[in-house]
Amino acid sequence: MKKGIHPQNYRPVLFHDITADAMFVVYSTVHTTERRVGPDGKEYDYKPLEISSASHPFFTGEQTIVDTAGRVGRFLKKLEAARKARESKPKSAHNARQANQSEKKE
């Protein structure tokens, strides 16, 4: 191995998934400011997480839509506006010509 290119602060860190209230210890170089006691009774550097494999829908099998800051609502509103605009738009001359030709053939 080359010397001087690997991180020096590689150590066990206690990660806490706040959503699922799950704790696990993994070796990491993440910057932490707290220390807490882990499930095994030892003290570790502590890093809280919002989501991990313990709470992510892909791993838990629970599919839910998380509407962060109304993103889903805004998307649905744009979709409906585009649909209304497309329906109210007059047919182009090309489409009208095709409709007239099909009526004459019948």
Secondary structure as UniProt FT lines:
FT   TURN            3..4
FT   STRAND          11..17
FT   TURN            18..21
FT   STRAND          22..28
FT   STRAND          34..37
FT   TURN            39..40
FT   STRAND          43..49
FT   TURN            53..55
FT   HELIX           57..60
FT   HELIX           68..70
FT   HELIX           71..88
FT   HELIX           93..105
//
